[in-house]
Amino acid sequence: MTKVLVIYAHPETKTYSTTDKFYQQFITAYRTAHPEDEIVEHNVSEYMPFPLDKIAVAIYNKALVNQPLNPDEERFKASRQAWIDEFVSADKYVFANPMYNLFVPTEMKSYLDMVMQIPDTFHYTKEGTMAGALAGKKAIHLQTSGGDYHGTAGGPDMSQLDLGHQYLQAVLHVMGITDFTGVYAEGMDHDPANAPDIMAKAFARAEDAGRNF
Ligand SMILES: Cc1cc2nc3c(=O)[nH]c(=O)nc-3n(C[C@H](O)[C@H](O)[C@H](O)COP(=O)(O)O)c2cc1C
């Protein structure tokens, strides 16, 4: 059975959220097209138990010099491993978020920090290059933003400012995932008069992407 892992990052989903509506278009179309698939959803803005904190960095540094972990570090590492195993076991990844200050929300970055893990998702070869462990899997990035970065609302190409999408592409590439695309709902805050039209077109793109992912 194909397993789809959704990494969703939005701190408030109860009130109206463009990101939530955009994502729902995608996932409803996906479910209809792939009724047998397993879909696991995490809103990491609500729950992200393993940030790159003091314990996580101690575990990293001790591994470099082969030092034993203390009981707290052992416990942290064992519980974190379940999240990493879940990530590795997925076949497809959906990253969904609003753009915050040209990047993905902090908690999504924390999630990526957690799964960028040697040897689970990548390793260094003898030559010192990075080799990914997740080759053949695919990922999609659903992002809403007030401004139009990819020209989907008719503006010029400003995609070099979309640092979150570029970062996701780079880390997934390190993990071996090269089948990666972005779908955007963008420009509605900067052009409120056209917002309904922008959103209708973005919803149609999300639905199409969901059917074909
Ligand atoms: C803290 C914060 C930072 C933001 N930074 C950007 C930004 O850098 N570029 C942009 O185009 N929109 C930015 N926005 C606007 C949101 O990306 C946009 O309104 C998005 O549609 C919000 O989705 P929501 O309705 O699901 O909350 C920002 C919004 C917030 C709250």
The ligand as a Gaussian input file, in Angstrom:
#p B3LYP/6-31G(d) Opt

LIG

0 1
 C        4.369000      36.120000      10.098000
 C        3.983000      36.171000       8.643000
 C        4.976000      36.321000       7.678000
 C        4.629000      36.375000       6.331000
 N        5.615000      36.491000       5.398000
 C        5.284000      36.540000       4.089000
 C        6.297000      36.674000       3.083000
 O        7.490000      36.697000       3.357000
 N        5.902000      36.777000       1.798000
 C        4.598000      36.730000       1.438000
 O        4.316000      36.803000       0.265000
 N        3.609000      36.572000       2.354000
 C        3.929000      36.475000       3.661000
 N        2.941000      36.328000       4.611000
 C        1.546000      36.197000       4.153000
 C        1.062000      34.739000       4.135000
 O        2.005000      33.874000       3.527000
 C       -0.260000      34.629000       3.374000
 O       -1.177000      35.569000       3.889000
 C       -0.847000      33.231000       3.454000
 O       -1.871000      33.135000       2.511000
 C       -1.390000      32.952000       4.848000
 O       -2.110000      31.752000       4.852000
 P       -3.278000      31.448000       5.923000
 O       -4.528000      32.185000       5.475000
 O       -3.427000      29.973000       5.843000
 O       -2.792000      31.911000       7.273000
 C        3.269000      36.264000       5.943000
 C        2.280000      36.102000       6.936000
 C        2.624000      36.048000       8.266000
 C        1.540000      35.825000       9.306000

